[in-house]
Amino acid sequence: MSGLTPTDLPAIASVSSTARIWGQAWLVAIACGVLCGLGVVVLGRARRPRTSGTPDMLAIHSLVAMSQVAIADGRIDEAEVHHIANILTRLTGKS
């Protein structure tokens, strides 16, 4: 094993604080990039008006979930259909 490690290595490893800061700077840069990206996505969605031709994903997922719950007992009552329709009307603003 002799000759694999340099002979001038110190007994206790030490790193300057400047080297530590620069060594961790990439983590800070990635975190800032992710946070800025999330901010752009959130603000972009909040400011963008909905188009009438685009389906509302919340309404679609809600319809799927409510339909699965309604059919779980093997039959769908008229009251269940009416309740689902009322919820979708409130979510989308359309009957």
Buried (B, 14 or more C-beta within 10 A) or exposed (E): EEEEEEEEEEEEEEEEEEEEEEEEEEEEEEEEEEEEEEEEEEEEEEEEEEEEEEEBEEBEEBBEEBBEEBEEEEEEEEEBEEEBEEBBEEBBEEE
